[in-house]
Amino acid sequence: MKFYLSPEQIKDIYVSDGPQGCFATNEITVKGRKVGYMYREEPDETSDFPDSGWRFFAGDETEEYTDNPDNINIFSLNTICNYDAAIIPYLDAPYGSSFVRQGAKFVPDVF
């Protein structure tokens, strides 16, 4: 799979003491679209990666699309911040938070 950003383009722009794993769709990481919807759920304690609970979507993916595991991958939060730095101010939000993009900013959404 060819990602929109090459490894050389990923810079250290987000640092946190907490778990760094997250899920993001190919709409963001392959097609290069901005995050349109994000939510944070309780981390998956059974996973093999340090799950932060964050899930990132372009916002218009269908249920059929997101049900296909080939369309969603695990990344570090820093990587997704490189795709869309506008998410950074929201990453300390508690579990159960969700946000939808309105212009250049995000507003809380009902999760």
Biopython code that builds the backbone (N, CA, C, O; Angstrom):
import numpy as np
from Bio.PDB.StructureBuilder import StructureBuilder

atoms = [
    (1, "MET", "N", (0.842, -1.166, 0.000)),
    (1, "MET", "CA", (0.000, 0.000, 0.000)),
    (1, "MET", "C", (0.893, 1.238, 0.000)),
    (1, "MET", "O", (1.882, 1.300, 0.731)),
    (2, "LYS", "N", (0.547, 2.196, -0.805)),
    (2, "LYS", "CA", (1.311, 3.442, -0.882)),
    (2, "LYS", "C", (0.579, 4.525, -0.098)),
    (2, "LYS", "O", (-0.541, 4.910, -0.436)),
    (3, "PHE", "N", (1.234, 5.010, 0.956)),
    (3, "PHE", "CA", (0.641, 6.049, 1.781)),
    (3, "PHE", "C", (0.872, 7.420, 1.171)),
    (3, "PHE", "O", (1.821, 7.629, 0.415)),
    (4, "TYR", "N", (-0.009, 8.350, 1.508)),
    (4, "TYR", "CA", (0.054, 9.703, 0.958)),
    (4, "TYR", "C", (1.343, 10.415, 1.370)),
    (4, "TYR", "O", (1.955, 11.118, 0.566)),
    (5, "LEU", "N", (1.751, 10.228, 2.627)),
    (5, "LEU", "CA", (3.011, 10.790, 3.100)),
    (5, "LEU", "C", (4.064, 9.692, 3.172)),
    (5, "LEU", "O", (3.786, 8.580, 3.620)),
    (6, "SER", "N", (5.256, 10.009, 2.734)),
    (6, "SER", "CA", (6.353, 9.048, 2.825)),
    (6, "SER", "C", (6.927, 9.092, 4.247)),
    (6, "SER", "O", (6.723, 10.073, 4.962)),
    (7, "PRO", "N", (7.640, 8.044, 4.660)),
    (7, "PRO", "CA", (8.248, 8.060, 5.996)),
    (7, "PRO", "C", (9.146, 9.278, 6.230)),
    (7, "PRO", "O", (9.235, 9.773, 7.354)),
    (8, "GLU", "N", (9.805, 9.758, 5.187)),
    (8, "GLU", "CA", (10.688, 10.919, 5.323)),
    (8, "GLU", "C", (9.915, 12.207, 5.613)),
    (8, "GLU", "O", (10.476, 13.160, 6.155)),
    (9, "GLN", "N", (8.642, 12.237, 5.258)),
    (9, "GLN", "CA", (7.822, 13.424, 5.480)),
    (9, "GLN", "C", (7.231, 13.483, 6.895)),
    (9, "GLN", "O", (6.735, 14.529, 7.313)),
    (10, "ILE", "N", (7.281, 12.385, 7.620)),
    (10, "ILE", "CA", (6.718, 12.342, 8.969)),
    (10, "ILE", "C", (7.727, 12.937, 9.950)),
    (10, "ILE", "O", (8.830, 12.417, 10.117)),
    (11, "LYS", "N", (7.335, 14.027, 10.590)),
    (11, "LYS", "CA", (8.189, 14.717, 11.559)),
    (11, "LYS", "C", (7.627, 14.515, 12.963)),
    (11, "LYS", "O", (6.451, 14.188, 13.120)),
    (12, "ASP", "N", (8.454, 14.706, 13.972)),
    (12, "ASP", "CA", (8.016, 14.623, 15.358)),
    (12, "ASP", "C", (7.314, 15.928, 15.734)),
    (12, "ASP", "O", (7.962, 16.901, 16.119)),
    (13, "ILE", "N", (5.980, 15.940, 15.621)),
    (13, "ILE", "CA", (5.228, 17.154, 15.947)),
    (13, "ILE", "C", (4.273, 16.957, 17.121)),
    (13, "ILE", "O", (3.703, 17.925, 17.626)),
    (14, "TYR", "N", (4.093, 15.710, 17.558)),
    (14, "TYR", "CA", (3.212, 15.450, 18.702)),
    (14, "TYR", "C", (3.890, 14.471, 19.639)),
    (14, "TYR", "O", (4.289, 13.377, 19.238)),
    (15, "VAL", "N", (4.016, 14.885, 20.908)),
    (15, "VAL", "CA", (4.626, 14.041, 21.929)),
    (15, "VAL", "C", (3.661, 13.948, 23.103)),
    (15, "VAL", "O", (3.087, 14.952, 23.526)),
    (16, "SER", "N", (3.488, 12.759, 23.619)),
    (16, "SER", "CA", (2.617, 12.531, 24.767)),
    (16, "SER", "C", (3.197, 11.403, 25.602)),
    (16, "SER", "O", (3.889, 10.527, 25.084)),
    (17, "ASP", "N", (2.912, 11.428, 26.889)),
    (17, "ASP", "CA", (3.355, 10.353, 27.767)),
    (17, "ASP", "C", (2.443, 9.135, 27.677)),
    (17, "ASP", "O", (2.824, 8.041, 28.093)),
    (18, "GLY", "N", (1.237, 9.321, 27.134)),
    (18, "GLY", "CA", (0.259, 8.245, 27.080)),
    (18, "GLY", "C", (0.449, 7.338, 25.879)),
    (18, "GLY", "O", (1.378, 7.523, 25.092)),
    (19, "PRO", "N", (-0.424, 6.364, 25.741)),
    (19, "PRO", "CA", (-0.366, 5.441, 24.599)),
    (19, "PRO", "C", (-0.498, 6.205, 23.285)),
    (19, "PRO", "O", (-1.222, 7.198, 23.203)),
    (20, "GLN", "N", (0.195, 5.741, 22.276)),
    (20, "GLN", "CA", (0.257, 6.469, 21.011)),
    (20, "GLN", "C", (-0.492, 5.813, 19.862)),
    (20, "GLN", "O", (-0.603, 6.415, 18.793)),
    (21, "GLY", "N", (-1.007, 4.612, 20.038)),
    (21, "GLY", "CA", (-1.671, 3.931, 18.939)),
    (21, "GLY", "C", (-3.049, 4.493, 18.656)),
    (21, "GLY", "O", (-3.752, 4.929, 19.569)),
    (22, "CYS", "N", (-3.438, 4.482, 17.377)),
    (22, "CYS", "CA", (-4.763, 4.934, 16.975)),
    (22, "CYS", "C", (-5.133, 4.253, 15.661)),
    (22, "CYS", "O", (-4.289, 3.642, 15.005)),
    (23, "PHE", "N", (-6.390, 4.367, 15.293)),
    (23, "PHE", "CA", (-6.858, 3.851, 14.009)),
    (23, "PHE", "C", (-7.171, 5.022, 13.093)),
    (23, "PHE", "O", (-7.667, 6.052, 13.548)),
    (24, "ALA", "N", (-6.886, 4.872, 11.810)),
    (24, "ALA", "CA", (-7.245, 5.880, 10.810)),
    (24, "ALA", "C", (-7.595, 5.168, 9.512)),
    (24, "ALA", "O", (-7.040, 4.116, 9.193)),
    (25, "THR", "N", (-8.516, 5.756, 8.775)),
    (25, "THR", "CA", (-8.925, 5.140, 7.512)),
    (25, "THR", "C", (-7.967, 5.506, 6.382)),
    (25, "THR", "O", (-7.204, 6.468, 6.471)),
    (26, "ASN", "N", (-8.032, 4.721, 5.335)),
    (26, "ASN", "CA", (-7.224, 4.967, 4.144)),
    (26, "ASN", "C", (-7.607, 6.269, 3.456)),
    (26, "ASN", "O", (-6.812, 6.818, 2.692)),
    (27, "GLU", "N", (-8.801, 6.769, 3.711)),
    (27, "GLU", "CA", (-9.188, 8.060, 3.137)),
    (27, "GLU", "C", (-8.211, 9.140, 3.590)),
    (27, "GLU", "O", (-7.918, 10.075, 2.844)),
    (28, "ILE", "N", (-7.715, 9.008, 4.801)),
    (28, "ILE", "CA", (-6.746, 9.966, 5.336)),
    (28, "ILE", "C", (-5.330, 9.585, 4.928)),
    (28, "ILE", "O", (-4.608, 10.401, 4.355)),
    (29, "THR", "N", (-4.931, 8.362, 5.217)),
    (29, "THR", "CA", (-3.519, 7.984, 5.080)),
    (29, "THR", "C", (-3.101, 7.570, 3.677)),
    (29, "THR", "O", (-1.913, 7.614, 3.360)),
    (30, "VAL", "N", (-4.024, 7.176, 2.842)),
    (30, "VAL", "CA", (-3.690, 6.805, 1.464)),
    (30, "VAL", "C", (-4.091, 7.919, 0.499)),
    (30, "VAL", "O", (-3.327, 8.276, -0.397)),
    (31, "LYS", "N", (-5.288, 8.465, 0.686)),
    (31, "LYS", "CA", (-5.786, 9.504, -0.220)),
    (31, "LYS", "C", (-5.373, 10.910, 0.202)),
    (31, "LYS", "O", (-5.440, 11.843, -0.598)),
    (32, "GLY", "N", (-4.946, 11.068, 1.461)),
    (32, "GLY", "CA", (-4.457, 12.371, 1.911)),
    (32, "GLY", "C", (-5.541, 13.355, 2.312)),
    (32, "GLY", "O", (-5.295, 14.560, 2.355)),
    (33, "ARG", "N", (-6.729, 12.863, 2.603)),
    (33, "ARG", "CA", (-7.809, 13.751, 3.027)),
    (33, "ARG", "C", (-7.617, 14.170, 4.480)),
    (33, "ARG", "O", (-6.965, 13.464, 5.249)),
    (34, "LYS", "N", (-8.176, 15.305, 4.854)),
    (34, "LYS", "CA", (-8.125, 15.782, 6.232)),
    (34, "LYS", "C", (-9.073, 14.978, 7.109)),
    (34, "LYS", "O", (-10.023, 14.369, 6.616)),
    (35, "VAL", "N", (-8.810, 14.980, 8.407)),
    (35, "VAL", "CA", (-9.709, 14.352, 9.360)),
    (35, "VAL", "C", (-10.999, 15.168, 9.384)),
    (35, "VAL", "O", (-10.971, 16.387, 9.551)),
    (36, "GLY", "N", (-12.121, 14.484, 9.215)),
    (36, "GLY", "CA", (-13.419, 15.153, 9.266)),
    (36, "GLY", "C", (-14.210, 14.767, 10.492)),
    (36, "GLY", "O", (-15.115, 15.488, 10.913)),
    (37, "TYR", "N", (-13.865, 13.622, 11.067)),
    (37, "TYR", "CA", (-14.559, 13.127, 12.260)),
    (37, "TYR", "C", (-13.569, 12.304, 13.068)),
    (37, "TYR", "O", (-12.807, 11.507, 12.520)),
    (38, "MET", "N", (-13.592, 12.509, 14.376)),
    (38, "MET", "CA", (-12.719, 11.726, 15.252)),
    (38, "MET", "C", (-13.431, 11.493, 16.567)),
    (38, "MET", "O", (-14.198, 12.328, 17.046)),
    (39, "TYR", "N", (-13.154, 10.335, 17.133)),
    (39, "TYR", "CA", (-13.717, 10.040, 18.443)),
    (39, "TYR", "C", (-12.713, 9.237, 19.244)),
    (39, "TYR", "O", (-11.792, 8.620, 18.708)),
    (40, "ARG", "N", (-12.931, 9.271, 20.554)),
    (40, "ARG", "CA", (-12.040, 8.542, 21.453)),
    (40, "ARG", "C", (-12.872, 7.614, 22.328)),
    (40, "ARG", "O", (-13.764, 8.046, 23.058)),
    (41, "GLU", "N", (-12.557, 6.340, 22.233)),
    (41, "GLU", "CA", (-13.240, 5.349, 23.042)),
    (41, "GLU", "C", (-12.255, 4.744, 24.028)),
    (41, "GLU", "O", (-11.050, 4.986, 23.953)),
    (42, "GLU", "N", (-12.780, 3.960, 24.946)),
    (42, "GLU", "CA", (-11.894, 3.255, 25.865)),
    (42, "GLU", "C", (-10.916, 2.416, 25.039)),
    (42, "GLU", "O", (-11.338, 1.734, 24.106)),
    (43, "PRO", "N", (-9.633, 2.452, 25.359)),
    (43, "PRO", "CA", (-8.647, 1.677, 24.594)),
    (43, "PRO", "C", (-8.944, 0.189, 24.611)),
    (43, "PRO", "O", (-9.515, -0.345, 25.562)),
    (44, "ASP", "N", (-8.547, -0.451, 23.552)),
    (44, "ASP", "CA", (-8.677, -1.899, 23.427)),
    (44, "ASP", "C", (-7.544, -2.531, 24.219)),
    (44, "ASP", "O", (-6.395, -2.542, 23.776)),
    (45, "GLU", "N", (-7.870, -3.051, 25.376)),
    (45, "GLU", "CA", (-6.852, -3.631, 26.266)),
    (45, "GLU", "C", (-6.295, -4.950, 25.734)),
    (45, "GLU", "O", (-5.252, -5.408, 26.200)),
    (46, "THR", "N", (-6.966, -5.561, 24.775)),
    (46, "THR", "CA", (-6.506, -6.842, 24.238)),
    (46, "THR", "C", (-5.592, -6.671, 23.032)),
    (46, "THR", "O", (-5.079, -7.656, 22.502)),
    (47, "SER", "N", (-5.383, -5.438, 22.596)),
    (47, "SER", "CA", (-4.572, -5.211, 21.399)),
    (47, "SER", "C", (-3.083, -5.378, 21.690)),
    (47, "SER", "O", (-2.647, -5.325, 22.840)),
    (48, "ASP", "N", (-2.330, -5.575, 20.642)),
    (48, "ASP", "CA", (-0.881, -5.735, 20.751)),
    (48, "ASP", "C", (-0.149, -4.396, 20.671)),
    (48, "ASP", "O", (1.079, -4.362, 20.744)),
    (49, "PHE", "N", (-0.882, -3.300, 20.523)),
    (49, "PHE", "CA", (-0.261, -1.985, 20.452)),
    (49, "PHE", "C", (-0.812, -1.115, 21.580)),
    (49, "PHE", "O", (-1.892, -1.399, 22.099)),
    (50, "PRO", "N", (-0.103, -0.077, 21.962)),
    (50, "PRO", "CA", (-0.558, 0.805, 23.046)),
    (50, "PRO", "C", (-1.663, 1.750, 22.550)),
    (50, "PRO", "O", (-1.376, 2.850, 22.078)),
    (51, "ASP", "N", (-2.906, 1.322, 22.659)),
    (51, "ASP", "CA", (-4.058, 2.020, 22.092)),
    (51, "ASP", "C", (-4.413, 3.264, 22.894)),
    (51, "ASP", "O", (-4.613, 3.193, 24.106)),
    (52, "SER", "N", (-4.492, 4.402, 22.212)),
    (52, "SER", "CA", (-4.909, 5.656, 22.839)),
    (52, "SER", "C", (-6.427, 5.785, 22.882)),
    (52, "SER", "O", (-6.964, 6.597, 23.636)),
    (53, "GLY", "N", (-7.119, 4.984, 22.072)),
    (53, "GLY", "CA", (-8.572, 5.074, 21.971)),
    (53, "GLY", "C", (-9.050, 5.967, 20.842)),
    (53, "GLY", "O", (-10.249, 6.018, 20.570)),
    (54, "TRP", "N", (-8.141, 6.677, 20.173)),
    (54, "TRP", "CA", (-8.533, 7.592, 19.099)),
    (54, "TRP", "C", (-8.796, 6.847, 17.795)),
    (54, "TRP", "O", (-8.074, 5.919, 17.428)),
    (55, "ARG", "N", (-9.867, 7.287, 17.096)),
    (55, "ARG", "CA", (-10.263, 6.758, 15.790)),
    (55, "ARG", "C", (-10.495, 7.952, 14.866)),
    (55, "ARG", "O", (-11.221, 8.882, 15.216)),
    (56, "PHE", "N", (-9.874, 7.923, 13.684)),
    (56, "PHE", "CA", (-9.923, 9.059, 12.769)),
    (56, "PHE", "C", (-10.513, 8.662, 11.419)),
    (56, "PHE", "O", (-10.166, 7.631, 10.842)),
    (57, "PHE", "N", (-11.416, 9.516, 10.934)),
    (57, "PHE", "CA", (-12.118, 9.285, 9.676)),
    (57, "PHE", "C", (-12.152, 10.575, 8.867)),
    (57, "PHE", "O", (-12.080, 11.668, 9.429)),
    (58, "ALA", "N", (-12.263, 10.447, 7.548)),
    (58, "ALA", "CA", (-12.494, 11.630, 6.719)),
    (58, "ALA", "C", (-13.885, 12.177, 7.020)),
    (58, "ALA", "O", (-14.124, 13.380, 6.917)),
    (59, "GLY", "N", (-14.790, 11.294, 7.389)),
    (59, "GLY", "CA", (-16.107, 11.731, 7.819)),
    (59, "GLY", "C", (-17.250, 11.285, 6.937)),
    (59, "GLY", "O", (-18.412, 11.365, 7.334)),
    (60, "ASP", "N", (-16.929, 10.815, 5.739)),
    (60, "ASP", "CA", (-18.009, 10.373, 4.848)),
    (60, "ASP", "C", (-17.851, 8.914, 4.424)),
    (60, "ASP", "O", (-18.458, 8.480, 3.445)),
    (61, "GLU", "N", (-17.039, 8.163, 5.155)),
    (61, "GLU", "CA", (-16.902, 6.743, 4.879)),
    (61, "GLU", "C", (-18.229, 6.036, 5.174)),
    (61, "GLU", "O", (-18.924, 6.369, 6.134)),
    (62, "THR", "N", (-18.558, 5.080, 4.350)),
    (62, "THR", "CA", (-19.779, 4.307, 4.576)),
    (62, "THR", "C", (-19.510, 3.215, 5.614)),
    (62, "THR", "O", (-18.361, 2.897, 5.918)),
    (63, "GLU", "N", (-20.593, 2.651, 6.148)),
    (63, "GLU", "CA", (-20.447, 1.547, 7.089)),
    (63, "GLU", "C", (-19.770, 0.360, 6.402)),
    (63, "GLU", "O", (-18.946, -0.327, 7.004)),
    (64, "GLU", "N", (-20.123, 0.130, 5.152)),
    (64, "GLU", "CA", (-19.498, -0.960, 4.394)),
    (64, "GLU", "C", (-17.983, -0.743, 4.275)),
    (64, "GLU", "O", (-17.203, -1.685, 4.410)),
    (65, "TYR", "N", (-17.585, 0.480, 4.028)),
    (65, "TYR", "CA", (-16.169, 0.827, 3.925)),
    (65, "TYR", "C", (-15.451, 0.559, 5.246)),
    (65, "TYR", "O", (-14.400, -0.081, 5.264)),
    (66, "THR", "N", (-16.016, 1.048, 6.353)),
    (66, "THR", "CA", (-15.335, 0.910, 7.640)),
    (66, "THR", "C", (-15.405, -0.512, 8.185)),
    (66, "THR", "O", (-14.601, -0.880, 9.042)),
    (67, "ASP", "N", (-16.344, -1.311, 7.709)),
    (67, "ASP", "CA", (-16.408, -2.717, 8.123)),
    (67, "ASP", "C", (-15.321, -3.565, 7.471)),
    (67, "ASP", "O", (-15.055, -4.682, 7.915)),
    (68, "ASN", "N", (-14.697, -3.045, 6.426)),
    (68, "ASN", "CA", (-13.632, -3.763, 5.730)),
    (68, "ASN", "C", (-12.298, -3.448, 6.415)),
    (68, "ASN", "O", (-11.832, -2.311, 6.342)),
    (69, "PRO", "N", (-11.678, -4.420, 7.074)),
    (69, "PRO", "CA", (-10.431, -4.142, 7.801)),
    (69, "PRO", "C", (-9.283, -3.689, 6.902)),
    (69, "PRO", "O", (-8.292, -3.157, 7.401)),
    (70, "ASP", "N", (-9.393, -3.886, 5.604)),
    (70, "ASP", "CA", (-8.351, -3.411, 4.697)),
    (70, "ASP", "C", (-8.366, -1.888, 4.554)),
    (70, "ASP", "O", (-7.417, -1.309, 4.025)),
    (71, "ASN", "N", (-9.428, -1.238, 5.017)),
    (71, "ASN", "CA", (-9.566, 0.209, 4.871)),
    (71, "ASN", "C", (-9.165, 0.997, 6.112)),
    (71, "ASN", "O", (-9.191, 2.228, 6.102)),
    (72, "ILE", "N", (-8.796, 0.295, 7.174)),
    (72, "ILE", "CA", (-8.417, 0.956, 8.425)),
    (72, "ILE", "C", (-7.123, 0.323, 8.926)),
    (72, "ILE", "O", (-6.967, -0.898, 8.915)),
    (73, "ASN", "N", (-6.203, 1.172, 9.364)),
    (73, "ASN", "CA", (-4.923, 0.674, 9.854)),
    (73, "ASN", "C", (-4.565, 1.333, 11.178)),
    (73, "ASN", "O", (-5.170, 2.328, 11.577)),
    (74, "ILE", "N", (-3.577, 0.767, 11.845)),
    (74, "ILE", "CA", (-3.074, 1.282, 13.114)),
    (74, "ILE", "C", (-1.870, 2.180, 12.827)),
    (74, "ILE", "O", (-0.977, 1.825, 12.058)),
    (75, "PHE", "N", (-1.873, 3.337, 13.459)),
    (75, "PHE", "CA", (-0.782, 4.303, 13.307)),
    (75, "PHE", "C", (-0.451, 4.901, 14.659)),
    (75, "PHE", "O", (-1.162, 4.680, 15.639)),
    (76, "SER", "N", (0.629, 5.656, 14.706)),
    (76, "SER", "CA", (0.914, 6.443, 15.908)),
    (76, "SER", "C", (0.158, 7.765, 15.774)),
    (76, "SER", "O", (-0.089, 8.241, 14.666)),
    (77, "LEU", "N", (-0.202, 8.345, 16.909)),
    (77, "LEU", "CA", (-0.858, 9.651, 16.873)),
    (77, "LEU", "C", (0.002, 10.675, 16.150)),
    (77, "LEU", "O", (-0.520, 11.509, 15.410)),
    (78, "ASN", "N", (1.307, 10.622, 16.354)),
    (78, "ASN", "CA", (2.193, 11.561, 15.678)),
    (78, "ASN", "C", (2.043, 11.472, 14.159)),
    (78, "ASN", "O", (2.049, 12.497, 13.477)),
    (79, "THR", "N", (1.911, 10.275, 13.635)),
    (79, "THR", "CA", (1.755, 10.121, 12.187)),
    (79, "THR", "C", (0.489, 10.814, 11.711)),
    (79, "THR", "O", (0.519, 11.545, 10.721)),
    (80, "ILE", "N", (-0.620, 10.594, 12.401)),
    (80, "ILE", "CA", (-1.882, 11.216, 11.975)),
    (80, "ILE", "C", (-1.821, 12.727, 12.159)),
    (80, "ILE", "O", (-2.430, 13.465, 11.385)),
    (81, "CYS", "N", (-1.098, 13.200, 13.170)),
    (81, "CYS", "CA", (-0.895, 14.648, 13.323)),
    (81, "CYS", "C", (-0.159, 15.234, 12.122)),
    (81, "CYS", "O", (-0.393, 16.386, 11.759)),
    (82, "ASN", "N", (0.712, 14.469, 11.514)),
    (82, "ASN", "CA", (1.404, 14.935, 10.318)),
    (82, "ASN", "C", (0.445, 15.046, 9.135)),
    (82, "ASN", "O", (0.630, 15.893, 8.262)),
    (83, "TYR", "N", (-0.560, 14.208, 9.106)),
    (83, "TYR", "CA", (-1.570, 14.302, 8.052)),
    (83, "TYR", "C", (-2.512, 15.473, 8.293)),
    (83, "TYR", "O", (-2.995, 16.081, 7.338)),
    (84, "ASP", "N", (-2.777, 15.794, 9.544)),
    (84, "ASP", "CA", (-3.714, 16.867, 9.874)),
    (84, "ASP", "C", (-3.404, 17.405, 11.272)),
    (84, "ASP", "O", (-3.915, 16.890, 12.267)),
    (85, "ALA", "N", (-2.574, 18.432, 11.344)),
    (85, "ALA", "CA", (-2.144, 18.995, 12.627)),
    (85, "ALA", "C", (-3.289, 19.657, 13.385)),
    (85, "ALA", "O", (-3.146, 19.927, 14.577)),
    (86, "ALA", "N", (-4.409, 19.923, 12.742)),
    (86, "ALA", "CA", (-5.546, 20.558, 13.409)),
    (86, "ALA", "C", (-6.120, 19.684, 14.527)),
    (86, "ALA", "O", (-6.860, 20.183, 15.374)),
    (87, "ILE", "N", (-5.792, 18.391, 14.543)),
    (87, "ILE", "CA", (-6.320, 17.501, 15.582)),
    (87, "ILE", "C", (-5.583, 17.644, 16.908)),
    (87, "ILE", "O", (-6.115, 17.258, 17.949)),
    (88, "ILE", "N", (-4.389, 18.180, 16.892)),
    (88, "ILE", "CA", (-3.524, 18.195, 18.079)),
    (88, "ILE", "C", (-4.192, 18.802, 19.316)),
    (88, "ILE", "O", (-4.088, 18.210, 20.390)),
    (89, "PRO", "N", (-4.871, 19.948, 19.223)),
    (89, "PRO", "CA", (-5.457, 20.528, 20.441)),
    (89, "PRO", "C", (-6.533, 19.662, 21.114)),
    (89, "PRO", "O", (-6.900, 19.922, 22.260)),
    (90, "TYR", "N", (-7.031, 18.660, 20.432)),
    (90, "TYR", "CA", (-8.129, 17.848, 20.943)),
    (90, "TYR", "C", (-7.685, 16.500, 21.511)),
    (90, "TYR", "O", (-8.500, 15.775, 22.083)),
    (91, "LEU", "N", (-6.427, 16.161, 21.362)),
    (91, "LEU", "CA", (-5.973, 14.808, 21.688)),
    (91, "LEU", "C", (-5.945, 14.484, 23.183)),
    (91, "LEU", "O", (-5.808, 13.318, 23.552)),
    (92, "ASP", "N", (-6.070, 15.482, 24.037)),
    (92, "ASP", "CA", (-6.149, 15.225, 25.476)),
    (92, "ASP", "C", (-7.592, 15.078, 25.952)),
    (92, "ASP", "O", (-7.838, 14.946, 27.151)),
    (93, "ALA", "N", (-8.540, 15.100, 25.029)),
    (93, "ALA", "CA", (-9.957, 14.965, 25.398)),
    (93, "ALA", "C", (-10.191, 13.603, 26.039)),
    (93, "ALA", "O", (-9.513, 12.633, 25.699)),
    (94, "PRO", "N", (-11.143, 13.521, 26.960)),
    (94, "PRO", "CA", (-11.385, 12.256, 27.658)),
    (94, "PRO", "C", (-12.052, 11.204, 26.761)),
    (94, "PRO", "O", (-12.582, 11.519, 25.695)),
    (95, "TYR", "N", (-12.011, 9.961, 27.218)),
    (95, "TYR", "CA", (-12.708, 8.889, 26.523)),
    (95, "TYR", "C", (-14.186, 9.262, 26.418)),
    (95, "TYR", "O", (-14.757, 9.852, 27.335)),
    (96, "GLY", "N", (-14.789, 8.913, 25.296)),
    (96, "GLY", "CA", (-16.182, 9.260, 25.053)),
    (96, "GLY", "C", (-16.347, 10.557, 24.283)),
    (96, "GLY", "O", (-17.467, 10.932, 23.935)),
    (97, "SER", "N", (-15.246, 11.249, 24.013)),
    (97, "SER", "CA", (-15.301, 12.493, 23.244)),
    (97, "SER", "C", (-15.373, 12.197, 21.756)),
    (97, "SER", "O", (-14.836, 11.197, 21.278)),
    (98, "SER", "N", (-16.047, 13.083, 21.033)),
    (98, "SER", "CA", (-16.053, 13.006, 19.572)),
    (98, "SER", "C", (-16.139, 14.423, 19.023)),
    (98, "SER", "O", (-16.730, 15.315, 19.632)),
    (99, "PHE", "N", (-15.538, 14.601, 17.867)),
    (99, "PHE", "CA", (-15.470, 15.919, 17.253)),
    (99, "PHE", "C", (-15.691, 15.800, 15.755)),
    (99, "PHE", "O", (-15.283, 14.826, 15.123)),
    (100, "VAL", "N", (-16.346, 16.810, 15.203)),
    (100, "VAL", "CA", (-16.568, 16.879, 13.766)),
    (100, "VAL", "C", (-15.964, 18.190, 13.265)),
    (100, "VAL", "O", (-16.040, 19.221, 13.933)),
    (101, "ARG", "N", (-15.368, 18.128, 12.085)),
    (101, "ARG", "CA", (-14.720, 19.324, 11.523)),
    (101, "ARG", "C", (-15.787, 20.294, 11.018)),
    (101, "ARG", "O", (-16.740, 19.919, 10.336)),
    (102, "GLN", "N", (-15.581, 21.541, 11.384)),
    (102, "GLN", "CA", (-16.351, 22.638, 10.818)),
    (102, "GLN", "C", (-15.346, 23.687, 10.396)),
    (102, "GLN", "O", (-14.852, 24.458, 11.218)),
    (103, "GLY", "N", (-15.051, 23.710, 9.116)),
    (103, "GLY", "CA", (-14.026, 24.604, 8.602)),
    (103, "GLY", "C", (-12.655, 24.119, 9.036)),
    (103, "GLY", "O", (-12.304, 22.954, 8.845)),
    (104, "ALA", "N", (-11.879, 25.032, 9.625)),
    (104, "ALA", "CA", (-10.520, 24.687, 10.042)),
    (104, "ALA", "C", (-10.468, 24.130, 11.461)),
    (104, "ALA", "O", (-9.414, 23.676, 11.907)),
    (105, "LYS", "N", (-11.607, 24.160, 12.183)),
    (105, "LYS", "CA", (-11.625, 23.721, 13.572)),
    (105, "LYS", "C", (-12.567, 22.531, 13.737)),
    (105, "LYS", "O", (-13.285, 22.142, 12.815)),
    (106, "PHE", "N", (-12.537, 21.973, 14.936)),
    (106, "PHE", "CA", (-13.433, 20.889, 15.289)),
    (106, "PHE", "C", (-14.387, 21.361, 16.374)),
    (106, "PHE", "O", (-14.033, 22.187, 17.215)),
    (107, "VAL", "N", (-15.605, 20.822, 16.342)),
    (107, "VAL", "CA", (-16.588, 21.121, 17.371)),
    (107, "VAL", "C", (-17.027, 19.801, 17.984)),
    (107, "VAL", "O", (-17.028, 18.776, 17.302)),
    (108, "PRO", "N", (-17.399, 19.808, 19.261)),
    (108, "PRO", "CA", (-17.859, 18.567, 19.884)),
    (108, "PRO", "C", (-19.079, 18.002, 19.156)),
    (108, "PRO", "O", (-19.917, 18.735, 18.631)),
    (109, "ASP", "N", (-19.143, 16.682, 19.145)),
    (109, "ASP", "CA", (-20.228, 15.976, 18.499)),
    (109, "ASP", "C", (-20.768, 14.952, 19.497)),
    (109, "ASP", "O", (-20.089, 14.617, 20.467)),
    (110, "VAL", "N", (-21.954, 14.466, 19.273)),
    (110, "VAL", "CA", (-22.525, 13.446, 20.146)),
    (110, "VAL", "C", (-21.969, 12.100, 19.704)),
    (110, "VAL", "O", (-22.098, 11.712, 18.543)),
    (111, "PHE", "N", (-21.347, 11.391, 20.649)),
    (111, "PHE", "CA", (-20.724, 10.091, 20.358)),
    (111, "PHE", "C", (-21.668, 8.990, 20.712)),
    (111, "PHE", "O", (-21.338, 7.816, 20.544)),
]
sb = StructureBuilder()
sb.init_structure("model")
sb.init_model(0)
sb.init_chain("A")
sb.init_seg("    ")
for serial, (resi, resn, name, xyz) in enumerate(atoms, 1):
    if name == "N":
        sb.init_residue(resn, " ", resi, " ")
    sb.init_atom(name, np.array(xyz, "f"), 0.0, 1.0, " ", f" {name:<3s}", serial, name[0])
structure = sb.get_structure()
